[in-house]
Amino acid sequence: MANPFCHVELNTTDMKKAKDFYSKLFDWKLEEMPGANYTMIKVGEGTGGGMMPNPVPGAPSFWLSYVLVDDIDASTKKAKSLGGQVMKDITEVSGYGRFSVIVDPTGAAFALWKPNK
């Protein structure tokens, strides 16, 4: 399938409370990333994700879905040309890949993801 959802990320105002809640609600394995304030969510089969402190001051906690793309530069540019607003320009995640965050014309946020090969 072209452009599947490949990662979901909780941007939370309270990491401890979120980890406690989700680890008890679901059979997820939470794995701390060394040297980063980031927790990977391992779900077994299906799309996994992560948790991190909310980077938007004063904003409520929210889930952000990532869509897999072949070309992060072209996809980010295309989203903008179609009326999307680039909230976070293309950013490198050292050793993993690159992403950008877009808000579509209806106000819904999502991210684009291109892993390193």
C-alpha positions in Angstrom: 0.0 0.0 0.0 1.3 3.4 -0.9 1.8 5.9 2.0 0.5 3.9 5.0 0.3 5.3 8.5 3.6 4.1 10.0 3.9 5.6 13.5 1.7 7.3 16.0 3.1 9.6 18.7 1.6 10.9 21.9 2.7 14.4 22.7 1.8 14.6 26.4 1.7 17.1 29.2 2.5 14.4 31.7 4.8 11.5 30.6 4.5 9.7 33.9 0.7 9.7 34.0 0.5 8.7 30.3 3.0 5.8 30.6 1.1 4.5 33.7 -2.3 4.8 31.9 -1.3 3.2 28.6 0.8 0.4 30.1 -2.1 -0.7 32.2 -4.8 -0.2 29.5 -2.9 -2.1 26.7 -0.4 -4.8 26.4 2.3 -2.4 25.1 6.0 -2.6 25.8 7.3 0.8 26.6 11.0 1.3 25.8 13.0 4.4 26.9 15.3 5.8 24.2 18.8 6.3 25.7 19.8 10.0 25.8 16.4 11.3 24.7 13.2 12.2 26.5 11.3 9.7 24.3 9.6 6.4 24.9 9.0 3.9 22.1 5.7 2.1 22.1 6.1 -1.5 20.9 2.8 -3.1 20.0 3.9 -6.4 18.5 2.0 -6.6 15.2 0.8 -3.4 13.6 1.8 0.2 13.7 3.8 1.2 16.8 4.6 4.6 18.1 6.1 6.8 20.8 5.5 9.2 23.6 7.3 12.5 24.3 6.7 15.7 26.3 4.4 18.0 24.4 6.6 20.5 22.5 3.8 23.1 22.1 3.7 25.3 25.2 0.2 25.5 26.7 -1.3 23.0 24.3 -3.2 19.9 25.5 -1.9 16.4 24.9 -2.5 15.1 21.4 -1.8 12.1 19.2 0.1 12.7 15.9 -0.1 10.2 13.0 2.9 9.8 10.7 2.5 8.8 7.0 5.4 7.0 5.2 6.7 8.8 2.1 9.3 8.0 -0.5 10.6 11.6 -0.8 10.2 13.9 2.3 11.2 17.0 0.4 8.8 16.5 -2.5 5.9 15.4 -0.2 6.4 18.4 2.1 6.5 20.8 -0.9 3.4 19.1 -2.4 1.4 19.4 0.8 2.2 23.1 1.0 1.2 23.6 -2.7 -2.1 21.9 -1.9 -2.9 24.4 0.9 -1.3 22.6 3.8 0.6 24.6 6.4 4.1 23.4 7.3 4.2 23.6 11.1 7.6 22.0 11.5 9.9 21.9 8.5 11.9 18.8 7.5 13.8 17.7 10.6 16.5 15.0 10.9 16.1 12.3 13.6 19.7 11.3 13.9 20.2 7.7 12.7 16.5 7.1 11.9 15.1 9.4 9.2 13.5 12.8 8.5 10.0 14.2 9.2 7.9 17.3 8.8 4.6 18.3 10.4 1.8 19.5 8.3 -1.7 21.0 9.1 -4.2 20.2 6.3 -6.6 22.8 5.0 -9.3 21.6 7.5 -6.9 22.1 10.5 -5.9 18.5 11.1 -2.3 17.9 11.9 -0.2 14.9 10.6 3.4 14.2 10.0 5.3 12.9 7.0 8.1 10.4 7.6 11.0 9.1 5.4 13.2 6.6 7.2 16.9 6.2 6.5 17.5 3.1 4.3 
